[in-house]
Amino acid sequence: QVHVVESGGGLVQPGGSLRLSCTASRIIFRLNAMLWYRQSPGKQRELVASISSSGATAYGEFVKDRFTISRDNAKNTVYLQMNSLKPEDTAVYYCNVGGTAAYWGQGTQVTVSS
C-alpha cells in the first residue's frame, strides 16, 4: 500500500526553526520529484519548495533563502528545514509526490506565534 506521511510540525516562536519530514513508499519516491505545499485558512494552497529525483531544487519566492529542501533517497524521505519563521508562515504543510493529484500526505500544522 502506498503511503505519504508528514511529520515535524508544531508551535514555534517568530524567528525560530522547524524541520518537516515526509516519508513515502519507495515505489513512488525514488523516481519522482518531491514537493512541499502549504495552505493557510482562506487561502489557496501554494508551492513552498520542490526537489527533483536528481536533487535540483526550486522555491517559492516568499521563502527568500529561509527554507531548505533536501532528500535522503536511502530513507525515502524529503525534508524541509525552515529557519527565521514568521507568523505568516503559519499553515498546514503538505507533501506531494511527483506533482500529481494522486499522492498527498495528510498535512502537518505549523504555527508561528509568540
N, C-alpha and C positions, 0 to 999 in steps of 0.2 A: 504494500500500500504506500502510495506517495505521500510524503509529508513535507510541510514547510512550517518551521516553528521559530518564532522570535522570542528573545528574552533580553533582559538588561534594562528595561525602563524603570522609571521611578521618579521620585521628587528630588530636585536639586535646586540649590540657590543660584541666582544670577551670577554668571562668571564661573560656575562650576563645570564639571565634566561628567560624561557618562559614556559607556561603551555598550552598544547594542550588538547582539549576536543573532544570526539566523542560520539554522541548520536545515538542510534539505536532503531529500533522498538522493543518493549518489546518481541514480539513473537520470535524474533531471538536472543535477547540479553540474556535473563535470564538463559538459559541452556548452553550457548556456551562460549568458550574461546574468548577473545578479543585480537587482535594483532595490533601492530603498525609496519609499514614498512616505509622505505624511499627510494627515488631514486634521484640520482644526474645525471646531464646531462652526457651521455656517459657511465653510469654505470648501472649495474643490480640492480633491486630492492632488498633490503636487510632487514632482520628482525631486528627490533630495540628491541622490548620487547613484552612479552605476559603475559596474566593473565588468569588463568582458572576460571571456574564458581565458584569454591570454594576459589579462591584467591591466588593460587600458582603462583609465578612469575618466569620469566626467561628473560635474557637479552643477547643482542649481546655482544661479547667480547669487542668491541670498546667503549661500554658505560662506563665501568670501574667506576661504582658507581656514575656516574654523573646524571643519569636519574632514575626516579621512576615511575612505572606504578601502577595505582590503579583503582578501580571501585566502583561506587555507584549504587548498584542494584535497589535502590528505584527510581533513576533518569534515569535508563537505560543508564548510561554514564560511559565511561572509560577516564581516564586522563593520560597524560604523562608529568610529571614535569621534565624539562630539565634545569640543572644547569651547570655552568662552560662551557658554549658553546664555540665551536671552529669554525673557518672558515670551516673546513672540515665537520661540521655538516649541512652545507647548503644543502638543499634538499627539495623536496616535500614529505611531510609526509602523509601516507595513513593509514586509519583504516580498519581493516578487521575483519569480524565476523566468528568465527569457523574455520579459517584456510582453507577455501574453496574459490573457484573462484567465488562463487555466490554473495557474499556480500562485496563490496568495497565502500568506500567513494570516494568523488571526489578529495580529497587531499587538503592539506593546505601548502603553501610555507613558509619555514623557511630560512631566510637569516642571516648569521652571518658575519658581516663586520664592520670595523671601518670607 
